[in-house]
Amino acid sequence: MVRLEDAVIARLSSQGTVFEVLADPELALALRNGEEIDMHRVLASDKIFKDSKKGEAASEEMMKKVFGTLDVFKIAEQIVRKGEVQVTTEQRREMREQRWRQVVTLISKRAINPKTGLPHPPARIESVLAEANVHVNEFKSAEEQLPGIIKTLLPIIPLKFEIRRIAIKIPASYTGKAHRVVRDFATVKQEQWLNDGSWTAVVEIPAGIQGEFFDKLNNLTRGEVETKVL
């Protein structure tokens, strides 16, 4: 559980009653963005409040009426996902900076410069975001904001989002670690285990991370991986 002094209030009003929980601001935001997170980690207290500042607990009758359960963690999840999460100015600043970095990472990994076929460096992406006066919303996921941000950037910087389809073959002695790396980087479209223990697959990855993907596989397999861009 998060410490009480680090928690923020998540509040939901329903049927004339206010329900509050004390939650970790970052985990609450991740939960609102659709991530599956253990509510034991999210909450600072396993209580549902009517007024958390006064320590007034919500009535069991109203919890049962509104949420259909008395399970604290199920109720808390609904409050966080559907209600409002209050954050301090400092917490909001930190969350916005984190979201900014996520946007930069997504663009630098997924997009390429169509003139060179190479990804733009993160520093270049950051510079253009600042030049275009882009503001990120700390309460929305980077994925959700990306289309609008790209539309703003296109008049300033050439961007092309391209998916590469790649065939790979990993020798049996390296399949353990390399297999995990492939799944971390790529979407596996086809795969097959061969009689000699090697693993073959056809995967799709953003063009911007092709070089990093190949470097990682080559390092893990000491150059024995076979790859082919389809």
Secondary structure, 3 states (H helix, E strand, C coil): CCCHHHCEEEEEEECCEEEEEEECHHHHHHHHCCCCCCHHHHECCCCCEEECCCCEECCHHHHHHHHCCCCHHHHHHHHHHHCEECCCHHHHHHHHHHHHHHHHHHHHHHEEECCCCECCCHHHHHHHHHHCCCCCCCCCCHHHHHHHHHHHHCCCCCCEECEEEEEEEECHHHHHHHHHHHHHHCEEEEEEECCCCCEEEEEEEEHHHHHHHHHHHHHHHCCCCEEEEC
